[in-house]
Structure formats: C-alpha cells, structure tokens
Amino acid sequence: MNTLQFAFRPFLPALFNEVFERSANNAEVTYKPAANVREDEKNYMLELALPGFSKEEITIKFEEEVLTITAGRQPKEDEQGPKYTWNEFGYKSRYERSFQLPETVNADQISAAFENGILLVTLPKKEVQAPAVKQISIA
C-alpha cells in the first residue's frame, strides 16, 4: 500500500512542523501548518490546520506529483498596520506545505473542502486493474 510522502525534510521530527523560515529581508515568514493524513480503500485524506484564513486565501496546486498548499494574505499598499509590541503572525506571513503523492493518486479527481479552519483534501486512488491475460493459441 502506497502512502503519502512529505516532500520537505522528511528526517525532521513532527515537532518541528511549527518552525518557520524567514526570507532574507525578514519581511515575510513562512510557517508549515500541522497536517493529518489518513487513508481508506478508495482515498487518501489530507487535513491541514489553517485557522484564521478564508478559502479565498488558500491555493492548492498539483504539479509533477507534488501537491502544494499555500495560505496567506497581503495588506493593501495604502494600509498601515498596527504597532505591535510582540508579533508572531501577521499579514506578511504565509503557510505552505508540500506533499509528494504516490502514482496511485487519480490527479483528475482531487477535491478540497474548507470548514472551521481545517482544509480537507481528498485524493482518490486510481482503480487497480488486474493485468490482462491474453490466451495464445499454438499453431
């Protein structure tokens, strides 16, 4: 049975999912949201915790067997943000997580739903077809 693979640093423990990366200019912070992966006979189900976002702020892309989920927002150019004493998240942060999908996923049937801050991506498995048996006649 194939399972989903994490496309980013698989050797790091799950504890480090909350670790963020700052860009070179410290203007944007990228967080890795917590994820759950489960499976049944017909589907893989991927759940991501994205509290505080709307579905319009979430992007899901599938390219070359990699599923990438990004959530973020940017302030309008004329918008001045409040002055924080302490700020661990904000408008210049984004959430991103990528997953290497097995070849058994039917990419044409991937679907997603978002409710109460949890994104549920359903990844249907391809139908497994038994190899064709061809009868060969002897001349």
N, C-alpha and C positions, 0 to 999 in steps of 0.2 A: 504494500500500500504506500503510495507516494504521499509525502507530507510537504507542507509549505516550508520554505527555507527563508531565513532572514537574509536579505541582500546586504545588510550593513554589519560589519564587525561581529560575526557570529560567536566569537570567542569571549565577548564581554558578557558578564552575568546580567540577568534581567534587572538587577538592582540599578544598573546604570542607564535604564531607559529614560530617566528623568534628566540625565546630563544634557546640557545644551552646548551649542557651538556658537561662538561669536564670530561675526565676519571681521575682516581685517580692520575695518574702521570702527568697530564696536557699535555700529548703528543698528544692526539687525541681529536678533537672537533666534536660533532655530532649535526648537525642542523636539524630542522624539516622544510622541504620545504612547501611552500604555496600550497594549494590544492583547486580545484573546483570539486564539484560533481553535476552532472545533471542526469536526467532520462527521458526516453520516454517510450512508451508502451512495447518495446522489450528489452531495455538495460538500464543499469546504465553506465555512462561515468565518469571516474575519470581522472582529469587533474592535473599534478604536474609540478611545475616550477623547472627545473633543468638546469639552464643556465651554459654554460661552460663545460658541460660533453658530452662525446660521448656515443652512445648507447652501446658500448662495456664496458663502466664503470658503467652500470646500471644493477642491479639484481632485478628480480621480483620473489617472492616466495609466494605460496599459500599453507598453512598448517593449518589444523583444523579450517577452516572457517575464517582464518586471512590472509589477503593479506599484505605482507611486501615489500616495495620498498626501495632499498638501492642504493646510488650512491657514489662513492669515488674512489680515486686513491692513490697509494703509490709510493714514489720515489724509484728508483733503489738504491740498497745498496751503490754503489760507487758514487752516485750523491750527490753533495754538493749544498744545496740550497743557494739562495742569502741572504744577511744580511739585514733584514728589520728594519726600524725604527718603523713602525706600521704594524701589520699583523692581519687581521680579518678572513682571509680564507687562505687555503694553501693545500699542499699535504697531510698533516696529518689530514685533516678534511673529514667528510663524511656526507651525507644527508640520513636520514632514517625516514620513516613514515609508520605506520601500520593502517589497517582498518579492523574492524570486519564486515564480509559480512553476509548478510541475507541468510537463507537457500534457498531462491528463485533464487540464482545465479547458473547458469549452469557452474560449475568449468571447465568442459572439453572444453568449448568454449571460455574461456577468451583469449583475444588478446591484443597486445600493438603496438603502433607506436610512434616514436620519431622524432619531427621536430622542428627546431628553438628553442631548449631549453625547449620544452614542451612535456612531456610524456603523451600520451593519452592511458588509459587502458579501454578497452570495456569489460563490464561484462554482458553477455547476461542473460536474465531472463529465468527461466525454463518455459516450456509450462504449463499453468494451465489446468488441465484436470478436467472435471466435474466428480463428483463421479458416479461410475457405479450404475445403477439401475437394480436390479435383480427382475424379476417377480416371485413370489412364488405362486405355484398352491395349491389349497385347496383340500385335499384328501377327 
